[in-house]
Amino acid sequence: MIYFWSSIVHPILRYMKPSTIIEVGCAQGLNTLNLLSYAQSHDSKLIAIDPAPQFDVTLVKQVYGQSFDLKEGYSLQVLPEIETADVVFLDGDHNWYTVYHELKLLEKLERFPLVFLHDTEWPYARRDMYYFPESIPPSYRHPHARKGILPDINELVDGGHNESVWNAAYENGPRNGVLTAVEDFLAETKLTLRLHRAHSQHGLSIIMPNETVQEREHNDKVQQIVAASGL
Ligand SMILES: C[S@@+](CC[C@H](N)C(=O)[O-])C[C@H]1O[C@@H](n2cnc3c(N)ncnc32)[C@H](O)[C@@H]1O
């Protein structure tokens, strides 16, 4: 996600001026710190969600005070507690079940937020990855292994991309991958939403409401920012 900060994410935040930002999936907190720097200087708040953050949460809370809250848990358990969100980053468990249901939970908010999603291109557009396979109901969990991925090879391999995490044993097919989850959600929702995509660095997608005149203006501006980024 950090790769998109200066040319896409930060310009969009400056334009949209969100009050409440939700980040699902923090890892070492690189994007989290960027978001906190934005939140502190714009009087907004970041609520981060991660069952296993890899940074000193106590220290970051001391530095950023009221601007920061971190909920240690799975997104699908924590998101129902969230009452409002202007901008949401979905960069947690990169599999169909999690992303599809995260979007379904966001759909229940009073206003659908602007949603950034990472990993909507190869290798996880059409292939599930599981940080926590035990958190996915068995009927949605594809066969998986801690083996790597190579372009244009369906089977997992020794030594390929991201071999330290649990990857689905095969690519494509129903209910497999992050982009598939986005497409399935968009095909079903009754909301008028628009999808923007940057294709580099494993892909960034942005979903935005596109109903009112103002929302359509916002979409046009976001489209300009994404196009100008060249990413
Ligand atoms: C790809 S990393 C996040 C990278 C981070 N957004 C960045 O830009 O630097 C994924 C993170 O999501 C967390 N995660 C995995 N499953 C999750 C879930 N169901 N809910 C929330 N976070 C989850 C993992 O613990 C990990 O820290």
The ligand as a Tripos MOL2 file, in Angstrom:
@<TRIPOS>MOLECULE
LIG
   27    29     1     0     0
SMALL
NO_CHARGES

@<TRIPOS>ATOM
      1 C1         -0.3580   -7.0920    3.7210 C.3       1 LIG1
      2 S1         -0.1740   -6.8200    5.4300 S.3       1 LIG1
      3 C2         -0.6760   -5.1380    5.5960 C.3       1 LIG1
      4 C3          0.2910   -4.1490    5.0130 C.3       1 LIG1
      5 C4          0.0130   -2.7200    5.3820 C.3       1 LIG1
      6 N1         -1.3440   -2.3250    5.0550 N.3       1 LIG1
      7 C5          0.9850   -1.7920    4.6750 C.2       1 LIG1
      8 O1          0.5970   -1.1290    3.7150 O.co2     1 LIG1
      9 O2          2.1520   -1.7280    5.0900 O.co2     1 LIG1
     10 C6         -1.5440   -7.7170    6.0840 C.3       1 LIG1
     11 C7         -1.8420   -7.5140    7.5470 C.3       1 LIG1
     12 O3         -3.1990   -7.8800    7.7270 O.3       1 LIG1
     13 C8         -3.3600   -8.5300    8.9330 C.3       1 LIG1
     14 N2         -4.5620   -9.3660    8.8280 N.ar      1 LIG1
     15 C9         -4.6650  -10.6120    8.3420 C.ar      1 LIG1
     16 N3         -5.9350  -11.0340    8.4060 N.ar      1 LIG1
     17 C10        -6.6540  -10.0230    8.9350 C.ar      1 LIG1
     18 C11        -8.0180   -9.8520    9.2460 C.ar      1 LIG1
     19 N4         -8.9260  -10.8250    9.0240 N.pl3     1 LIG1
     20 N5         -8.4110   -8.6850    9.7960 N.ar      1 LIG1
     21 C12        -7.5200   -7.6860   10.0110 C.ar      1 LIG1
     22 N6         -6.1980   -7.7890    9.7290 N.ar      1 LIG1
     23 C13        -5.7760   -8.9520    9.1940 C.ar      1 LIG1
     24 C14        -2.0790   -9.3040    9.1410 C.3       1 LIG1
     25 O4         -1.8790   -9.5690   10.5190 O.3       1 LIG1
     26 C15        -1.0430   -8.3510    8.5340 C.3       1 LIG1
     27 O5         -0.4880   -7.5350    9.5280 O.3       1 LIG1
@<TRIPOS>BOND
     1     1     2 1
     2     2     3 1
     3     2    10 1
     4     3     4 1
     5     4     5 1
     6     5     6 1
     7     5     7 1
     8     7     8 2
     9     7     9 1
    10    10    11 1
    11    11    12 1
    12    11    26 1
    13    12    13 1
    14    13    14 1
    15    13    24 1
    16    14    15 ar
    17    14    23 ar
    18    15    16 ar
    19    16    17 ar
    20    17    18 ar
    21    17    23 ar
    22    18    19 1
    23    18    20 ar
    24    20    21 ar
    25    21    22 ar
    26    22    23 ar
    27    24    25 1
    28    24    26 1
    29    26    27 1
@<TRIPOS>SUBSTRUCTURE
     1 LIG1         1 GROUP 0 **** ****
